[in-house]
Amino acid sequence: MQAGAPRVTYLAFFNGPNHLNLDHTGLLYNVPGKLAQLSSARENTETIAGFVFASELLDHDYRDIRQQKDIVTGVYSGVG
């Protein structure tokens, strides 16, 4: 990242089955500039996954779901 480049925070969330059997609780994992979280939802039948990361302004189409998934995958590749 270039010195002085604007930094923004991006958020991404999705839901899925509660394979970890989280019971009204959640898990957090963070490294500098990135946070991942899982929490139970809908009476513990689902999990909400959230990803928060800092970046310089990204050139992307906010309507392009595949592109959003690729960005999050790229940002978290090799983390943890």
C-alpha distances in whole Angstrom, upper triangle without the diagonal:
4,6,9,7,10,9,12,14,16,19,21,25,28,31,33,36,36,37,36,39,37,40,38,35,32,29,26,23,20,17,14,13,15,19,22,25,28,32,35,36,39,42,40,40,37,33,30,27,24,20,18,14,11,8,7,11,12,14,17,21,22,25,24,25,24,21,20,21,19,16,17,18,15,13,16,17,18,18,21
4,6,5,9,10,14,16,18,22,24,28,31,34,37,40,40,40,39,42,40,43,42,39,35,33,29,26,23,20,17,15,18,22,25,28,32,35,38,39,42,45,43,43,40,36,33,30,27,23,21,17,14,11,9,12,13,16,19,23,24,27,26,27,27,23,23,24,22,19,21,22,19,17,20,21,22,22,25
4,6,9,10,14,17,19,23,26,29,32,36,38,41,41,42,41,43,41,43,42,39,35,33,29,27,23,20,17,16,19,23,26,29,33,35,39,40,43,46,44,45,41,38,35,31,28,24,21,18,14,12,10,13,16,18,22,25,26,29,29,30,30,26,25,27,25,22,23,25,22,19,22,23,24,23,26
4,6,9,12,16,18,22,25,29,32,35,38,41,41,42,41,44,41,43,41,39,35,33,30,28,24,22,18,16,20,23,26,29,33,35,39,40,43,45,44,44,41,37,34,31,28,24,21,18,14,12,10,12,15,17,21,24,24,28,28,29,30,26,25,27,26,22,23,25,23,20,23,25,26,25,28
4,6,10,13,15,19,22,26,29,33,35,38,39,40,39,41,39,41,40,37,34,32,28,26,23,21,17,15,18,21,24,27,31,33,36,37,40,43,41,42,38,35,32,29,25,22,19,15,12,9,6,8,11,14,17,20,21,25,25,26,26,22,21,24,22,19,20,22,20,17,21,22,24,23,26
4,7,10,13,17,20,23,27,30,33,36,37,38,37,40,37,39,37,35,31,30,26,25,22,20,17,14,17,19,22,25,29,31,34,35,37,40,39,39,36,33,29,27,23,20,17,14,10,8,5,7,10,13,16,19,19,22,23,24,25,21,20,22,22,18,19,22,20,17,20,23,24,23,26
4,7,10,13,17,20,24,27,30,33,33,34,34,36,33,35,33,31,28,26,23,21,18,17,14,10,13,16,19,21,25,27,30,31,34,37,35,36,32,29,26,23,19,16,13,10,6,5,4,6,10,13,15,18,17,21,22,22,23,20,18,20,20,16,16,19,17,14,17,20,21,20,23
4,7,10,13,17,20,24,27,30,31,32,31,33,31,33,31,28,25,24,21,20,17,17,14,11,12,14,17,19,22,24,28,28,31,33,32,33,29,26,23,20,17,14,10,8,6,6,6,6,9,12,14,16,15,18,19,19,21,18,15,18,18,14,14,18,17,14,16,19,21,20,22
4,7,10,14,17,21,24,27,27,28,28,30,27,29,27,25,22,20,17,17,14,14,13,9,9,11,13,15,19,21,24,24,27,30,29,29,26,23,19,17,13,10,7,6,4,6,8,9,10,14,14,16,14,18,18,18,19,17,14,16,17,13,12,16,15,12,14,18,20,18,20
4,7,10,14,17,20,24,24,26,26,28,25,27,26,23,20,19,17,16,14,15,14,10,10,11,12,14,17,19,22,22,25,28,26,27,23,20,17,14,11,8,6,5,6,8,10,9,9,12,12,13,11,15,15,14,16,14,10,12,14,10,9,13,13,11,13,16,19,17,19
4,7,10,14,17,20,21,23,22,24,22,24,22,20,17,17,15,15,14,15,15,12,10,10,10,11,14,15,18,18,21,24,23,23,19,16,13,11,7,6,5,7,9,11,14,13,13,15,14,15,12,14,15,13,15,14,10,12,14,11,9,13,14,12,13,16,19,17,19
4,7,11,14,17,18,20,20,22,20,22,21,19,16,16,14,15,15,16,17,14,12,11,10,11,12,14,16,16,19,22,21,20,17,14,10,8,6,5,7,9,12,13,16,15,14,16,14,14,11,13,13,11,13,12,8,9,12,10,8,11,13,12,12,15,18,16,18
4,7,10,14,15,17,17,19,17,19,18,17,14,14,14,15,16,18,19,17,14,12,10,9,10,11,13,13,15,18,17,17,13,10,7,6,4,6,9,12,15,17,20,19,18,20,17,17,14,15,15,12,14,14,11,10,14,13,10,13,16,14,14,17,20,18,19
4,7,11,12,14,15,17,16,18,17,17,14,15,15,16,18,20,22,20,17,14,12,11,10,11,12,11,13,17,15,14,10,8,6,5,7,9,12,15,19,20,23,22,20,22,19,18,15,15,15,12,13,15,12,10,14,14,12,13,17,16,15,18,20,19,20
4,7,9,12,13,14,13,15,15,15,13,14,16,17,19,22,24,23,19,16,13,12,9,10,10,9,10,13,12,10,7,5,4,6,9,12,15,18,22,24,26,26,24,25,22,22,19,18,18,14,16,18,15,14,17,18,15,16,20,19,18,20,22,21,21
4,7,9,11,12,12,15,15,15,14,15,17,18,21,24,26,25,21,18,15,13,10,11,10,10,11,13,11,9,6,5,7,8,11,14,18,21,24,26,29,29,27,28,25,24,21,21,20,16,17,20,17,15,18,19,17,17,21,21,19,20,22,21,21
4,6,9,9,10,13,14,15,14,15,18,19,22,25,28,27,23,21,17,15,11,11,9,9,10,12,9,6,5,6,9,10,14,17,21,24,27,29,32,32,30,32,29,28,25,25,24,20,21,23,21,18,21,23,20,20,23,23,21,22,24,23,22
4,5,5,7,9,11,11,11,12,15,18,21,24,27,26,23,20,16,13,9,9,7,8,10,10,7,6,5,5,9,10,14,17,20,24,27,30,33,33,31,33,30,30,27,27,26,23,23,25,23,20,23,24,21,21,24,24,21,23,24,22,21
4,5,8,11,14,13,13,13,16,18,21,24,27,27,23,20,17,14,11,11,10,12,14,14,10,9,8,8,11,12,16,18,22,25,28,30,34,34,32,34,32,31,29,29,28,24,24,26,24,21,23,24,21,20,24,24,21,22,22,21,19
4,5,9,12,11,10,10,14,15,19,22,25,26,22,19,15,13,9,10,9,12,14,14,10,10,10,8,12,12,15,18,21,24,27,30,33,34,33,35,32,33,30,30,29,26,26,27,25,22,24,25,22,21,24,24,20,22,22,20,18
4,6,9,10,10,12,15,18,21,25,28,28,24,21,18,15,11,10,8,11,12,11,7,8,9,9,12,14,17,20,23,26,30,32,36,36,35,37,35,35,32,32,31,27,28,30,27,25,27,28,24,24,27,27,24,25,25,23,21
4,6,6,7,9,13,15,19,22,26,26,22,19,15,12,9,7,5,9,11,10,6,9,9,8,10,12,15,18,21,24,27,30,34,34,33,36,33,33,31,31,31,27,28,29,26,24,27,27,23,23,27,25,22,24,25,22,20
4,5,8,11,15,18,21,25,28,28,25,21,18,15,11,9,6,9,10,8,6,9,10,10,12,15,17,20,23,26,30,33,36,37,36,38,36,36,33,33,33,29,31,32,29,27,30,30,26,27,30,29,26,28,28,26,23
4,7,11,14,18,21,24,27,27,24,20,17,14,11,7,6,7,9,8,6,10,11,10,12,14,16,19,21,25,28,31,35,35,34,37,35,35,31,32,32,29,30,32,28,27,30,29,26,27,30,28,26,28,29,26,24
4,7,10,14,17,21,23,23,20,17,14,11,9,6,6,9,12,11,9,12,12,10,11,12,14,17,19,22,25,29,32,33,32,35,33,33,30,31,31,28,29,30,27,25,28,27,24,25,27,25,23,26,26,23,21
4,7,10,13,17,20,20,17,13,11,7,5,4,6,10,13,13,11,13,12,9,9,10,11,13,15,18,22,25,29,29,29,32,30,30,27,29,29,25,26,27,24,22,25,24,20,21,24,22,19,22,22,19,17
4,7,10,14,17,17,14,11,8,6,5,6,9,13,16,17,14,16,14,11,11,10,10,12,14,17,20,23,27,28,28,30,29,30,27,29,28,25,26,26,23,21,23,22,18,19,21,19,16,19,19,16,14
4,7,10,13,14,11,7,6,4,7,9,12,15,19,20,17,19,17,13,12,10,9,10,11,13,16,20,23,25,25,28,27,28,26,27,27,24,25,25,21,20,22,20,16,17,19,17,14,17,17,13,12
4,7,10,11,8,6,5,6,9,12,15,18,22,23,20,22,19,15,14,11,10,10,11,12,15,18,22,23,23,27,26,27,25,27,27,24,24,24,21,19,20,19,15,16,17,14,11,14,14,10,8
4,7,8,6,4,6,9,12,15,18,21,25,26,23,25,22,18,16,13,12,10,9,10,12,15,19,21,21,25,24,26,25,27,26,24,24,23,20,19,20,18,14,15,16,13,11,14,13,9,9
4,6,5,7,9,12,15,18,22,25,28,30,27,28,25,22,20,16,14,12,11,10,11,14,17,20,20,24,24,27,25,28,27,25,25,23,21,20,20,17,15,15,15,12,10,13,12,8,9
4,6,8,11,14,18,21,25,27,31,32,30,31,28,24,22,19,16,13,11,9,9,11,15,18,19,22,23,26,25,28,27,26,26,23,21,21,20,18,16,17,16,12,12,14,14,11,12
4,7,11,14,17,20,24,26,29,31,29,30,27,23,20,17,14,11,8,5,5,8,11,14,15,19,20,22,21,24,24,23,23,20,18,18,18,15,13,15,14,10,11,14,14,11,13
4,7,10,14,17,21,22,26,28,25,26,23,19,17,14,11,7,6,4,7,10,13,15,16,19,19,21,20,23,22,20,20,19,16,16,16,13,11,12,12,9,8,12,12,9,11
4,7,10,13,17,19,23,24,22,23,20,16,14,11,8,6,5,6,9,13,16,18,18,21,21,23,20,23,22,20,21,20,17,16,17,15,11,13,14,11,9,13,14,10,11
4,7,10,14,16,20,21,19,20,17,13,11,7,6,5,7,9,12,15,19,20,19,22,21,23,20,22,22,19,19,19,16,14,16,14,11,12,14,11,9,12,13,10,10
4,7,10,13,16,18,15,17,14,10,8,6,5,7,9,12,15,18,22,23,22,25,24,24,22,23,23,20,21,21,18,16,18,17,13,15,17,15,13,16,17,13,13
4,7,10,13,14,12,13,10,6,6,5,6,9,12,15,19,22,25,26,25,27,25,26,23,24,24,20,21,22,19,17,19,19,15,16,19,17,15,17,18,16,15
4,7,10,11,9,11,8,5,5,7,9,12,14,18,21,24,28,28,27,30,28,28,25,25,25,22,24,25,21,20,23,22,18,20,23,21,18,21,22,19,18
4,7,7,5,7,6,5,6,9,12,15,18,21,25,28,31,31,30,32,30,30,27,27,27,23,25,26,23,22,25,25,21,22,25,24,22,24,25,23,21
4,6,5,6,5,6,6,10,12,16,19,22,26,28,32,31,30,32,30,29,25,25,26,23,25,26,23,22,25,25,22,23,26,25,23,26,27,25,24
4,5,6,6,8,10,13,16,20,22,26,29,32,35,34,33,34,32,30,27,26,27,24,26,28,25,24,27,28,25,26,29,28,27,29,31,28,28
4,6,8,10,12,16,18,22,24,28,31,34,37,37,36,38,35,34,31,30,31,27,29,31,28,27,30,30,27,28,32,31,29,31,32,30,28
4,6,7,10,13,16,20,23,26,30,32,36,36,34,36,34,33,30,30,30,26,28,30,27,25,28,28,25,26,29,28,26,28,29,27,25
4,7,10,13,17,20,23,27,30,33,36,36,34,36,33,32,29,28,28,24,26,28,25,23,27,28,24,25,29,28,26,28,29,27,26
4,7,10,13,17,20,23,27,29,32,32,30,32,29,28,25,25,25,21,22,24,22,20,23,24,21,21,25,24,22,24,26,24,23
4,6,10,13,16,20,23,26,29,29,28,29,27,26,23,23,23,20,21,23,20,18,21,21,18,18,22,21,19,21,23,21,20
4,7,10,13,17,20,23,26,25,24,26,24,23,20,21,21,17,19,20,17,15,19,19,15,17,20,19,17,20,22,19,19
4,7,10,14,17,19,23,23,22,24,22,22,19,20,19,16,17,18,15,13,16,16,12,13,16,15,13,16,18,16,16
4,7,10,14,16,19,20,19,21,19,20,17,18,18,15,17,17,13,12,15,14,10,13,15,13,12,15,17,15,15
4,7,10,13,16,17,16,19,17,18,16,18,17,15,16,15,12,11,13,11,8,10,12,10,9,13,15,12,13
4,7,10,13,14,14,17,17,18,16,18,18,17,18,16,13,13,15,12,9,12,13,10,10,14,16,13,15
4,7,10,12,12,15,15,17,16,19,19,17,18,16,13,13,14,11,9,12,11,8,9,13,14,12,14
4,7,9,10,14,15,18,16,20,20,19,20,17,15,16,16,12,11,14,13,10,12,15,16,14,17
4,6,7,11,13,16,15,19,19,19,19,16,14,15,15,11,11,14,12,9,12,15,17,15,19
4,6,10,12,15,16,19,19,20,20,17,15,17,16,13,14,16,14,12,15,17,19,19,22
4,7,9,12,13,16,16,18,18,15,14,17,16,12,14,17,15,13,17,19,22,21,24
4,6,9,10,14,13,15,15,11,11,13,12,9,12,14,13,12,15,17,20,20,23
4,7,9,12,12,14,14,11,11,14,13,11,14,16,14,14,18,19,22,23,26
4,6,9,8,10,11,7,8,11,11,9,12,14,14,14,17,19,22,22,26
4,5,5,9,10,7,8,12,12,11,14,16,16,17,19,21,25,25,28
4,6,7,10,8,7,11,12,11,13,16,16,16,19,21,24,24,27
4,6,9,9,8,11,13,13,15,17,18,19,21,22,26,26,29
4,6,5,6,9,10,11,13,14,15,17,19,20,24,24,27
4,5,5,6,9,10,11,12,14,15,17,18,22,22,24
4,5,5,6,9,10,10,12,14,16,16,20,21,23
4,5,5,6,9,10,10,12,14,15,19,20,22
4,5,5,6,9,10,11,12,14,18,18,20
4,5,5,6,9,10,11,12,16,16,18
4,6,5,6,9,10,10,14,15,18
4,5,5,6,9,10,14,14,17
4,5,5,6,8,12,11,14
4,6,5,6,9,10,13
4,6,5,9,10,13
4,6,9,8,12
4,6,5,8
4,6,9
4,6
4
